[in-house]
Amino acid sequence: MMSEKKKELIRTLKFVLFSISAGVIQVVSFTLMEEVLHLVHWLSYLVALILSVVWNFTLNRKYTFHSANNVPIAMFKVALFYLVFTPLSTWWTAVLTGEVIAWNEYLVLILTMLVNFVTEYLYDRIIVFGGSIDTAKNIPADEMTVEER
């Protein structure tokens, strides 16, 4: 049996680990587009972000939040988040890495990924999966509370 506090800690740790894996996908794909394909910074960032979002959503829905909610609706909610986050982060990436400010594109990528991590966890936890957490049938028995058994 697991307390709610411990269960939430495990949920947060899973989100962190899956976000790290999504971050690796984002950094590797960004680097390939920057260094091999020589795409502009904002386009490299945008494509890498989309790849990491799809990966992160898929893993977190199933293994972190154990959500049985409607996948298209959940993905639509995530898309709403990124309708705001993506233009803002693409804009600040272009500004911060542009000729005037000229920050290193990898520094900007890492800072942006940190902002994304914190805001997306809160958004997913409250908005996307808030009402459907632990409704899937794939919850490991050792992560269930007494009420869920």
Accessible surface in RSA format (square Angstrom, percent):
REM  Atomic radii and reference values for relative SASA: ProtOr
REM  Chains: A
REM  Algorithm: Lee & Richards
REM  Probe-radius: 1.40
REM  Slices: 20
REM RES _ NUM      All-atoms   Total-Side   Main-Chain    Non-polar    All polar
REM                ABS   REL    ABS   REL    ABS   REL    ABS   REL    ABS   REL
RES MET A   1   174.23  90.2 111.51  73.8  62.72 149.3  97.41  82.8  76.82 101.8
RES MET A   2    18.30   9.5  11.01   7.3   7.29  17.3  13.67  11.6   4.63   6.1
RES SER A   3    67.30  56.9  51.33  68.5  15.96  36.8  52.71 112.3  14.58  20.4
RES GLU A   4   105.94  60.8  99.73  75.4   6.21  14.8  63.37 122.6  42.57  34.8
RES LYS A   5   178.74  87.2 167.27 102.6  11.47  27.3 117.22 105.5  61.52  65.5
RES LYS A   6   116.18  56.7 111.80  68.6   4.38  10.4  60.63  54.6  55.55  59.2
RES LYS A   7     7.42   3.6   6.60   4.1   0.82   1.9   6.41   5.8   1.01   1.1
RES GLU A   8    49.55  28.5  49.38  37.4   0.18   0.4  42.43  82.1   7.12   5.8
RES LEU A   9   105.04  58.5 100.18  71.7   4.86  12.2 104.28  73.2   0.77   2.1
RES ILE A  10    42.44  24.2  42.31  31.5   0.13   0.3  42.42  30.5   0.02   0.1
RES ARG A  11    10.50   4.4   8.79   4.5   1.71   4.1   3.03   4.1   7.47   4.5
RES THR A  12    47.26  33.6  47.26  47.9   0.00   0.0  38.67  51.9   8.59  13.0
RES LEU A  13    93.84  52.3  93.70  67.0   0.14   0.4  93.70  65.8   0.14   0.4
RES LYS A  14    40.13  19.6  39.33  24.1   0.79   1.9  34.53  31.1   5.60   6.0
RES PHE A  15     1.20   0.6   1.20   0.7   0.00   0.0   1.20   0.7   0.00   0.0
RES VAL A  16    46.24  30.4  46.07  41.7   0.16   0.4  46.11  40.1   0.13   0.3
RES LEU A  17   115.90  64.5 110.39  79.0   5.50  13.8 110.47  77.6   5.42  14.6
RES PHE A  18    42.66  21.3  42.66  26.4   0.00   0.0  42.66  25.9   0.00   0.0
RES SER A  19    18.75  15.8  11.45  15.3   7.30  16.8  11.44  24.4   7.31  10.2
RES ILE A  20   101.15  57.6  94.43  70.3   6.72  16.2 100.11  72.1   1.04   2.8
RES SER A  21    36.00  30.4  30.81  41.1   5.20  12.0  34.88  74.3   1.13   1.6
RES ALA A  22     5.85   5.4   5.82   9.0   0.04   0.1   5.85   8.2   0.00   0.0
RES GLY A  23     9.55  11.8   0.00   N/A   9.55  11.8   9.11  25.0   0.44   1.0
RES VAL A  24    87.00  57.3  83.20  75.3   3.80   9.2  86.17  74.9   0.84   2.3
RES ILE A  25    53.40  30.4  49.10  36.6   4.30  10.4  52.66  37.9   0.74   2.0
RES GLN A  26     5.49   3.1   5.49   4.0   0.00   0.0   0.00   0.0   5.49   4.2
RES VAL A  27    53.29  35.1  53.29  48.2   0.00   0.0  53.29  46.3   0.00   0.0
RES VAL A  28    80.14  52.7  77.87  70.5   2.28   5.5  79.97  69.5   0.17   0.5
RES SER A  29    15.11  12.8  13.50  18.0   1.60   3.7  14.78  31.5   0.32   0.5
RES PHE A  30     2.12   1.1   2.12   1.3   0.00   0.0   2.12   1.3   0.00   0.0
RES THR A  31    46.38  33.0  46.38  47.0   0.00   0.0  42.17  56.6   4.20   6.4
RES LEU A  32    95.60  53.2  95.45  68.3   0.15   0.4  95.60  67.1   0.00   0.0
RES MET A  33    15.20   7.9  15.20  10.1   0.00   0.0   9.46   8.0   5.74   7.6
RES GLU A  34    15.44   8.9   7.46   5.6   7.98  19.0   0.34   0.7  15.10  12.3
RES GLU A  35    91.73  52.7  78.79  59.6  12.94  30.8  30.14  58.3  61.59  50.3
RES VAL A  36    97.42  64.1  78.77  71.3  18.65  44.9  82.43  71.6  14.99  40.7
RES LEU A  37   108.87  60.6  88.61  63.4  20.26  50.9  91.08  64.0  17.79  47.9
RES HIS A  38   140.48  76.8 113.12  78.6  27.36  70.0  79.10  81.5  61.38  71.4
RES LEU A  39    59.98  33.4  49.49  35.4  10.48  26.4  52.31  36.7   7.67  20.6
RES VAL A  40    85.57  56.3  76.60  69.3   8.97  21.6  83.91  72.9   1.66   4.5
RES HIS A  41    59.39  32.5  57.83  40.2   1.57   4.0  35.28  36.4  24.12  28.1
RES TRP A  42   112.45  45.1 111.91  54.2   0.54   1.3  94.22  50.2  18.23  29.6
RES LEU A  43    58.77  32.7  58.77  42.0   0.00   0.0  58.77  41.3   0.00   0.0
RES SER A  44     0.00   0.0   0.00   0.0   0.00   0.0   0.00   0.0   0.00   0.0
RES TYR A  45     1.57   0.7   1.57   0.9   0.00   0.0   1.35   1.0   0.22   0.3
RES LEU A  46    43.32  24.1  43.32  31.0   0.00   0.0  43.32  30.4   0.00   0.0
RES VAL A  47    55.29  36.4  54.88  49.7   0.41   1.0  55.19  48.0   0.10   0.3
RES ALA A  48     0.00   0.0   0.00   0.0   0.00   0.0   0.00   0.0   0.00   0.0
RES LEU A  49     2.21   1.2   2.21   1.6   0.00   0.0   2.21   1.6   0.00   0.0
RES ILE A  50    95.24  54.2  94.04  70.1   1.21   2.9  95.23  68.6   0.01   0.0
RES LEU A  51    86.70  48.3  81.41  58.2   5.29  13.3  82.29  57.8   4.41  11.9
RES SER A  52     4.83   4.1   4.41   5.9   0.41   1.0   1.18   2.5   3.65   5.1
RES VAL A  53    15.70  10.3  14.68  13.3   1.03   2.5  15.70  13.6   0.00   0.0
RES VAL A  54    74.39  48.9  74.39  67.3   0.00   0.0  74.39  64.6   0.00   0.0
RES TRP A  55   106.36  42.7 101.77  49.3   4.59  10.8 105.97  56.5   0.39   0.6
RES ASN A  56     8.90   6.1   8.81   8.5   0.09   0.2   1.54   3.7   7.36   7.1
RES PHE A  57     9.63   4.8   7.35   4.6   2.28   5.9   9.61   5.8   0.02   0.1
RES THR A  58    76.17  54.2  73.97  75.0   2.21   5.3  61.51  82.6  14.66  22.2
RES LEU A  59    31.29  17.4  31.25  22.4   0.04   0.1  31.29  22.0   0.00   0.0
RES ASN A  60     0.67   0.5   0.67   0.6   0.00   0.0   0.25   0.6   0.41   0.4
RES ARG A  61    53.96  22.7  53.96  27.5   0.00   0.0   0.00   0.0  53.96  32.7
RES LYS A  62    88.43  43.1  87.00  53.4   1.43   3.4  37.35  33.6  51.09  54.4
RES TYR A  63    94.33  44.0  94.33  53.7   0.00   0.0  61.10  45.9  33.23  41.0
RES THR A  64     1.55   1.1   0.00   0.0   1.55   3.7   0.00   0.0   1.55   2.3
RES PHE A  65     0.00   0.0   0.00   0.0   0.00   0.0   0.00   0.0   0.00   0.0
RES HIS A  66     4.07   2.2   4.07   2.8   0.00   0.0   3.64   3.8   0.43   0.5
RES SER A  67     1.26   1.1   0.00   0.0   1.26   2.9   0.00   0.0   1.26   1.8
RES ALA A  68    62.91  57.8  30.76  47.5  32.15  73.1  37.85  53.3  25.06  66.4
RES ASN A  69    34.10  23.5  20.14  19.5  13.96  33.6  26.04  62.7   8.06   7.8
RES ASN A  70    80.22  55.3  63.45  61.3  16.77  40.4  25.31  60.9  54.92  53.1
RES VAL A  71    63.69  41.9  61.41  55.6   2.29   5.5  61.41  53.4   2.29   6.2
RES PRO A  72    97.21  70.8  85.27  77.7  11.93  43.4  92.24  76.2   4.96  30.8
RES ILE A  73    95.26  54.2  94.20  70.2   1.06   2.6  95.26  68.6   0.00   0.0
RES ALA A  74     0.00   0.0   0.00   0.0   0.00   0.0   0.00   0.0   0.00   0.0
RES MET A  75    60.25  31.2  60.25  39.9   0.00   0.0  58.24  49.5   2.01   2.7
RES PHE A  76   124.79  62.4 119.65  74.1   5.15  13.4 123.88  75.1   0.91   2.6
RES LYS A  77    63.65  31.1  63.65  39.1   0.00   0.0  29.60  26.6  34.06  36.3
RES VAL A  78     1.75   1.2   1.63   1.5   0.12   0.3   1.75   1.5   0.00   0.0
RES ALA A  79    46.28  42.6  38.35  59.2   7.93  18.0  44.95  63.3   1.33   3.5
RES LEU A  80    74.31  41.4  70.25  50.3   4.07  10.2  70.58  49.6   3.74  10.1
RES PHE A  81    25.22  12.6  20.22  12.5   5.01  13.0  24.71  15.0   0.52   1.5
RES TYR A  82    20.47   9.6  18.47  10.5   1.99   5.2  18.68  14.0   1.79   2.2
RES LEU A  83   122.62  68.3 109.53  78.4  13.09  32.9 110.92  77.9  11.70  31.5
RES VAL A  84    96.95  63.8  92.19  83.5   4.77  11.5  96.38  83.7   0.57   1.5
RES PHE A  85    13.91   7.0  12.37   7.7   1.53   4.0  13.78   8.4   0.12   0.4
RES THR A  86    23.22  16.5  23.22  23.5   0.00   0.0  19.08  25.6   4.14   6.3
RES PRO A  87    74.57  54.4  63.23  57.6  11.34  41.2  70.78  58.4   3.79  23.6
RES LEU A  88    91.98  51.2  91.40  65.4   0.59   1.5  91.98  64.6   0.00   0.0
RES SER A  89     0.00   0.0   0.00   0.0   0.00   0.0   0.00   0.0   0.00   0.0
RES THR A  90    22.74  16.2  22.70  23.0   0.04   0.1  22.43  30.1   0.32   0.5
RES TRP A  91   156.51  62.8 151.37  73.3   5.14  12.1 134.90  71.9  21.61  35.1
RES TRP A  92    59.41  23.8  59.41  28.8   0.00   0.0  53.56  28.6   5.85   9.5
RES THR A  93     5.53   3.9   5.53   5.6   0.00   0.0   4.94   6.6   0.60   0.9
RES ALA A  94    44.78  41.2  33.84  52.2  10.93  24.9  38.07  53.6   6.71  17.8
RES VAL A  95    59.23  39.0  49.86  45.1   9.38  22.6  56.82  49.4   2.41   6.5
RES LEU A  96    38.07  21.2  38.07  27.2   0.00   0.0  38.07  26.7   0.00   0.0
RES THR A  97    17.52  12.5   2.35   2.4  15.17  36.1   0.55   0.7  16.97  25.7
RES GLY A  98    25.38  31.3   0.00   N/A  25.38  31.3  25.15  69.0   0.23   0.5
RES GLU A  99   173.36  99.5 143.07 108.2  30.29  72.1  61.52 119.0 111.84  91.3
RES VAL A 100   148.42  97.7 116.23 105.2  32.18  77.5 122.54 106.5  25.88  70.2
RES ILE A 101    72.71  41.4  51.17  38.1  21.54  51.9  55.59  40.0  17.12  46.4
RES ALA A 102    66.82  61.4  41.90  64.7  24.92  56.7  43.44  61.2  23.39  61.9
RES TRP A 103   107.66  43.2  98.83  47.8   8.84  20.8  83.04  44.3  24.62  39.9
RES ASN A 104    85.47  58.9  73.81  71.3  11.66  28.1  30.91  74.4  54.56  52.7
RES GLU A 105    39.64  22.8  38.20  28.9   1.43   3.4   0.51   1.0  39.12  31.9
RES TYR A 106    60.21  28.1  60.19  34.2   0.03   0.1  58.47  43.9   1.74   2.1
RES LEU A 107    85.08  47.4  81.22  58.1   3.86   9.7  83.70  58.8   1.38   3.7
RES VAL A 108     1.26   0.8   1.01   0.9   0.25   0.6   1.23   1.1   0.03   0.1
RES LEU A 109     4.89   2.7   2.59   1.9   2.30   5.8   4.61   3.2   0.28   0.8
RES ILE A 110    94.96  54.0  94.48  70.4   0.48   1.2  94.85  68.3   0.11   0.3
RES LEU A 111    76.05  42.4  75.23  53.8   0.82   2.1  75.44  53.0   0.61   1.6
RES THR A 112     2.24   1.6   1.43   1.4   0.82   1.9   1.69   2.3   0.55   0.8
RES MET A 113    36.44  18.9  31.19  20.6   5.25  12.5  31.69  26.9   4.75   6.3
RES LEU A 114   102.54  57.1 101.61  72.7   0.93   2.3 102.07  71.7   0.47   1.3
RES VAL A 115    68.41  45.0  63.15  57.2   5.25  12.7  68.29  59.3   0.12   0.3
RES ASN A 116    13.43   9.3  13.43  13.0   0.00   0.0   0.91   2.2  12.52  12.1
RES PHE A 117    62.52  31.3  57.04  35.3   5.49  14.3  62.33  37.8   0.19   0.5
RES VAL A 118    80.73  53.1  78.42  71.0   2.32   5.6  80.46  69.9   0.28   0.8
RES THR A 119    53.66  38.2  49.81  50.5   3.84   9.2  51.27  68.9   2.39   3.6
RES GLU A 120     7.03   4.0   7.03   5.3   0.00   0.0   0.79   1.5   6.25   5.1
RES TYR A 121    31.02  14.5  31.02  17.6   0.00   0.0  28.70  21.6   2.32   2.9
RES LEU A 122    94.87  52.8  94.47  67.6   0.40   1.0  94.76  66.5   0.11   0.3
RES TYR A 123    46.47  21.7  41.46  23.6   5.00  13.0  39.46  29.7   7.01   8.6
RES ASP A 124     2.70   1.9   2.70   2.7   0.00   0.0   0.00   0.0   2.70   2.7
RES ARG A 125    70.38  29.5  70.25  35.8   0.13   0.3  14.52  19.8  55.86  33.9
RES ILE A 126   114.46  65.1  97.68  72.8  16.78  40.4 100.33  72.2  14.13  38.4
RES ILE A 127    86.19  49.0  75.66  56.4  10.53  25.4  78.06  56.2   8.13  22.1
RES VAL A 128     3.13   2.1   0.00   0.0   3.13   7.5   0.00   0.0   3.13   8.5
RES PHE A 129     0.31   0.2   0.28   0.2   0.03   0.1   0.31   0.2   0.00   0.0
RES GLY A 130    30.71  37.9   0.00   N/A  30.71  37.9   9.53  26.1  21.18  47.4
RES GLY A 131    84.99 104.8   0.00   N/A  84.99 104.8  43.81 120.2  41.18  92.2
RES SER A 132    14.25  12.0  13.70  18.3   0.55   1.3  13.95  29.7   0.30   0.4
RES ILE A 133    30.49  17.4  13.59  10.1  16.90  40.7  13.59   9.8  16.90  45.9
RES ASP A 134    24.83  17.4   9.19   9.1  15.64  37.0   4.23  10.0  20.60  20.5
RES THR A 135    73.05  52.0  47.24  47.9  25.81  61.5  53.16  71.4  19.89  30.1
RES ALA A 136    20.03  18.4  12.40  19.1   7.63  17.4  13.80  19.4   6.23  16.5
RES LYS A 137   206.62 100.8 170.50 104.6  36.11  86.0 121.56 109.4  85.06  90.6
RES ASN A 138    56.45  38.9  32.38  31.3  24.07  57.9  41.07  98.8  15.38  14.9
RES ILE A 139    15.62   8.9   6.53   4.9   9.09  21.9   6.56   4.7   9.06  24.6
RES PRO A 140    54.58  39.8  42.97  39.2  11.61  42.2  54.58  45.1   0.00   0.0
RES ALA A 141    64.39  59.2  56.47  87.1   7.92  18.0  56.62  79.7   7.77  20.6
RES ASP A 142   101.34  71.0  89.89  89.5  11.44  27.1  44.21 104.1  57.12  57.0
RES GLU A 143    22.92  13.2  22.92  17.3   0.00   0.0   2.56   5.0  20.35  16.6
RES MET A 144    43.45  22.5  43.45  28.8   0.00   0.0  38.39  32.6   5.06   6.7
RES THR A 145     4.50   3.2   4.50   4.6   0.00   0.0   3.05   4.1   1.45   2.2
RES VAL A 146    88.40  58.2  80.14  72.6   8.26  19.9  80.31  69.8   8.09  21.9
RES GLU A 147   147.14  84.5 111.62  84.4  35.52  84.6  72.43 140.1  74.72  61.0
RES GLU A 148    63.60  36.5  33.95  25.7  29.65  70.6  31.54  61.0  32.06  26.2
RES ARG A 149   145.53  61.1  84.61  43.1  60.92 145.0  70.64  96.5  74.90  45.4
END  Absolute sums over single chains surface
CHAIN  1 A     8462.4       7353.4       1108.9       6594.2       1868.2
END  Absolute sums over all chains
TOTAL          8462.4       7353.4       1108.9       6594.2       1868.2
